[in-house]
Amino acid sequence: MDFRIKNGTLLLSENEGLAVVNRELFVEDGRISFSGKEGKNYEEVDAKDRLVMPGLVNMHTHAYMTLMRNYADDVDFEEWLFKRCMPVEDRLPAEGAYWASLLAIEEMIRTGTTCFNDMHMFRGQSARAALDAGMRAVIGRGLVGEDLETDGRSRFEEMLSEQAEYGGGLAEFVIAPHAIYSCSEKLLVQLNEEAKKRGMLKHIHLSESVNEVENCLKARGKTPVEFLSDIGFLDDRTILAHCVQMRGRDIALIRESGATVVTNPASNAKLGNGFAPIREFLEAGVNVCLGTDGTASNNTLNMFREMGLLSIIHKGLNLDSTAAPAEQVIRMATENAGRALKKPGRIGALKEGAAADLIFLDLTEPSMFPANNPVSALCYSANGSEVSSVMIDGKFVMKDRRMLTIDTERTRFEVQKIADRYL
């Protein structure tokens, strides 16, 4: 189905910035166009009182952890990870991960996310949920162990088989070593070589906590960033989640490598890990994106909440009301993600030929009215409830707040049944 979207206010990506304009928009074969074809039969969409913008991209998630929402709060990071979350992961069946992921995707769609970069633990479940929901997804099986010949082999083979079964279309795959403390140096080197050989991106947690950095300094005499740099792991196809605790040359090394940083302000603050040095990253020219992390630590997948937090936190930290301005933060959640995923101008942008991943926000909602500055409103006023319709790859997955691809009643029934049994 091709669409003519009329009467709307568009948030366009123009000249390294954002522009708010009133004009028609066409969707043809899943792509954006600004000039329709004469005589072509378009389905008309009246976007009166709607702001139409690129869908948000959540660049670091663990969708299956939605089962653990509000389950492991107000404890320190080590207890949260090793005593609360990991035991649940060990006993959770794969089907449970599917339903939890589907619930996560529903939440993301309802709050304007059209693509997510997921690190998961259950073969095929995140990808299956995304494809069933019509959601764009970048999937990475969390990899751990000593090397690919022994304990790291089975998970790597799961990743390859998952890619073969579900890859293509809306689902793409990355190589995702969990962290430097759960992967040996040998395994990280091997996975780096596999990524190069296969032309795949890499996604890893890095420098999330003080303990992680201090333990690396004690064991190796270098920071986690220095360690990855020295083994050749850092490059422009590397996505680094968190990067909260930076030391010495860390930021310069990330900039020189071309790697992307994904900041997760709510999760990092709530777990007591601190705040990433966003101003310093941006001043150095690092590509910074935005993620929520999983709901076990956030406890939402709402990127509008995350945008507002990011901007306000860094204004306060820097004692500077001009730090992390709205436009810059919105681009972290859209255009910068397209760069990180090697799809600049195709993902996270409202441009000619870009993927038709669009969200429609109701400008008559009290939080958005009056629309004195729609860009500011997206960062400081919107809370996600204003999203009325969502289109992914040229197909509506939510229209007038009605989910079209997910059986929401069944999803809640299945998730509650799993939670009752495994939590």
N, C-alpha and C positions, 0 to 999 in steps of 0.2 A: 504494500500500500504506500502511495506517495501522498504527501500532505502539503497544503498551502496554509501557513500559519499567519493570520492577519490580525491587525489591530493591537498587536502586542508591543511591549517595550523590550528591546533586546540589549543584552550586555555583550558587546563585541570585543574581541581581542584585536587591537589595532596599534601598530607602531610601538611595540613594547609597552603597551598600556591597555586600559579598559575604557570603552566608550559606551555611553547609554544613548540609544537612538530608537526612534519609532519607524519601523519599516517592516515590510513583509519578509517572510522567510519560507523557503521551500525545502522539503525533504524528499530526495529522490534516491531510491535504491540504498537507503540507509545512510546517505550522505547529505550534508548541508549544501544548499545552493541559494543564491540571492536573486536569481533570475529564472523564473519558471519557463517552461516550454509552451508555446502557443498551441492551443488545441488539446493539450494533455489533460486527462481527467484526474484532478487532485481532490482528495477529501479535504474539505475546509475545516480548520480549527480556529475558532474565535478566541483570541488571547486577550480580549479586552480586560483591563485591570490586572494584567499578568506581566510579571517580569520574566522573560525567557532567557536563560543563561546556560552555560555549559554545566553538565553534571559534575558534582564534586568527586574527587578521587581520594579514597582513603588508602594511604600508602603503607600502612602497617596495621594488620589485624591478625587475630586468631579467632575466626568465626565460631569454631566449635566451642569455645570457652563461654559462649552466651549461656550455656547451661549453668555456669558458676557465677552468674550475676548476683551481687550482694551476698556472696557465700564466704568470702575470705577477706573481709574488710578490717581495717584498724589493727593490722599486725605488721611486723617488720618484713622487709623484702625477702629475707631468707626463709622465714616461716611461711610467708605467702606462697613462695614458689615450691619449696621442697617438702613442706609438711601439709599444705592445703591443696594446691592445684595439681601437683604431679601425682599424688595418690589417686585422685579422681580420674586423671588421664589414664592411669594404669588399669583401672577397672571398667572404664567406659566402653561399651560396645560400639562398633563402627556405625551401626544404624542410629545410635544416639548422637553421634557427631553429625550425621546428616541432618537430623531434625533441628539440632541446635544451630547449625549453619544456616538452615533455611529461615529460622527465626531471626538470626542476625541479618540476613539479606533483606528480609521484610523491613526491619528497623532502618537499615541503610537506605533502602528505596524511599520509605516514607519521609526521611529527613534529607533527601536530595543527593545521595551518593549513587553514582552509576557505574563505578569501577572500584574494586578493592584489591589490594596486594596482600595475600593471605599466606601465613606460615602455619601449617597444620600438622597433625599427627596421625591421621587416619586416611589410608589410601582411598582416593576417589570421592570421598564424601563432600568435601568442600566444592570440588569441581562439579559433581553431580547436582548439588543443591543450586549452584550458580546457573548451570545450564537449564535446569528445570524452571528456574525463576526468570530466565532471560536476562541475567545479570552479566556484565563484563567482569572478568576476574583474571588476576595474575596469581598463579598458584605455586607454592613452594613447599615440598615435603620437608619438615624439619629433620636435618641430618646430624647425627652424633657418632662418636666412636673414635677408634685408633687409626684405622685405615680401610681402604676399599676391598682389601683381600680378606679381611676377617670380619670384625663386628660391625663395620660400617657398610658392608655389602648389601645386606637385605633391604635396608631403607633406601639405598640408592637405586636398587632394582625396582622397588616399589614406585619410586619417582619416575623411572623410565617407562614402566608399564602404564602408569597413570597418564603420562604424557601421550603415549601411543593411543590410549583408549579415548581420552577426553580432549586432547589438544586440537587446536584449530578453531576458527570462528571466534566465539566470545571468550574462550578459555585459552590462556597461554601459560607457560610454565617457566619457572626459574629454578636455579640451584640454590638451596637454602640451608647452609650449615647453621646450626642453632646459635652457637656462640664460641668464643675462644676457650671458655672453660669447660665446654662439653665436647669439643672437637680437638683432636691432637694436631700438632703442627703438620705432621705427615698427611693427615686427612685433609686439612685445609689446602695444602699444596696440590694434592690429587684433585680435589674438587675444583680448584682454580683452573687446572689444566683441562678438566672435563668441560668446564664452562667455555673456555676458549675454543676447544675442539668443536663443541656443539653450537657455538654462537649464542649462548644463553646468558641472561643476566644473573647476578648473584644477590642474595638478600640475607643479611646477618644482623643479629643484635650486637651492639658494640658500646663499651664504656657507659653502661647504664647506671652503675652504682659505684660508690667509693670503694667498696670491698673488691669489686672486679678489677679496678685499676690498681689498687694497692697489692692485691695478690699477684697480678701480672708483673708489677715492678719487682716484687720479692723473688718471684720464680725466674724471671727472664731479664731483669734489669732494664726493662723498657715498658712503655705504656702499651695498651692494647692496639692503639692506632699505629705506633711505631712497629710493633710486632707484625701486624698485617702488611704494613708498608715494606718491611724488610724481606718478607717471604713473597713479595710480588702480588699479593692478593688485591690491593687497592688499585682500581682503574675506573674508567668512566662507565663501566657496566656494573658497578658495585653500588648497592643500596644499603646504607648503614642506618639501622633503626636505633634511635635514642641519642647517642653521642652527648650525654649529659655532662660527664666528668672529663673535661678536656684539660690537658697538661702541656706545658712547653710548646713543642713544635707541632702538636696534633692538628690544629686547624690548618696550618700551612701545608702539612702533608696531605690532608684530605683535599685541599684546593688544588695542589699540584697533580694529584692523581685524577681529578675530574669526577670523583665519587660523589654520590648524592647522600645528603643527610635527611632523615625523616624524624622530625621532632614530634613528641607525644606528650604535650604539656600536662594534661589532666592525669594521665597514668604516672608520669614521672614525679609529679608533685604529691599525688596521693600515696605512693609507695615510699615517700620520703627520700627519693633519690636526687631531688634538686631540679634545676631548670637549665636546659641547654643554652649555651651562649649564642643566641640567635643573632644579636647585633653583630658580634664578631664574625660569625659565619658569613653573613650577608656582606659585610665590609670587605671580607677576603675574597668574595666572588664565588662562594660555595653555592651549589644548587640546593635549596632547602625546600622540602615538601612537608606535608602534614599528615599525621595519622592519629587514630584513637587508641591503638593497642586493643587488647581484648576486653570484654566487659567484666572479666574477673578483677581487673584493676582500674577500669575507667570510671564509671560502670555503664557507659552508654557507647553507642557507635555514631553519635550525632556530630557531624563535622561542623555544623553551624555553631554548636556549643564550643567546639574545639577552636574555631577561628576566633571567637570572641575572647576566650581565655588566653590564647596565645598573644593577642595584641595587648590586652589589658595587663597581663603579667609582666610583659617586657617593658611596657611604659613605666610600671612601678619599679621594677628592678633597676632600670637605668635612670630613674628620676627624670624622665624625658617624655613628655606627652606626644612627641613626634616619632617615637620609636615604633617599629612594626605597624605602619599605617595600614588602613583597611585595604587599599588596593594591593599592596604588597602581600598581605596575608591571603587574600582571595586568590592571587596568582599562585601562591604556594599550594593551595588546594585544588588548582586546576592546571594551568599552563606548565608549571614547574614539574608536575607529575608526568605530563606528556613528554617532557625532555628526559626525565629519569627513565621512563619506559621505552625510550628511543622511538617515540611517536610524536615529535613536536609538530604542532599544527594539526594533528589528527585526533588526539585525545586531550580533553581539558580545554578546548578552545572553540569559540563560535566563529568559525572561519569557513570560507568557501572550500568545499571538499573534505572538511573534517567529518568525523563520525557524528551521526545525529544522536548524540547522548545529551539530552536536553532536560532541564527541569523548569517547571512553571511555578512561580511564587505569586500568591494572592496579595496584591498591593492594597486591598481594602481591609486586610486584617489590621487590628489596632496596633500591633507591633510594627507595622510597616507604614503607618499613616500618620501625618501626611508624608508623601514621598519627596521630601526636600532634597535628599541625596541618596539615591538607591544604592550606591556603592558602600557608603557608610552604613546604611541600614543592614546590608548583608552581614557585616562584621559585628556591629554593635547592637542591633535591634532584633534581627531574625533569631528564632530558636528552633527552626526546623518544621514547626507545625504549619508554617505558611506554604509549604510545598503542596500543591494541589494535584499536579500531574507530573509524570516522569516518563520519558521516552529513552530507550536504549537501542542503539543500532537501528534507529528508524521505526521502532515498534513501541507502542505504549505498554508499559508494565503496570502503571497506575494511572487512572484517569478520574478526575474529580474526586480524588481521595479514595477511590475504590481499587483495591488490588485486583489485577487481572490475571496474574500468573501463579499466585500462591493461595492455597486453601488455608486461610488463616486460622479457622476454627480447628481444623485437624492438626495443624502445626502446634498450636497451644496444647491440645490434648496430648500429643505425643511427647512434647518437651516436659510437660508436668509429670507424665507417667515415668519418664526416664529420671527426672530429678527426684521423685519419690523413692526410686529404687537405688540410685547410685550416689546420691549426695549424703 
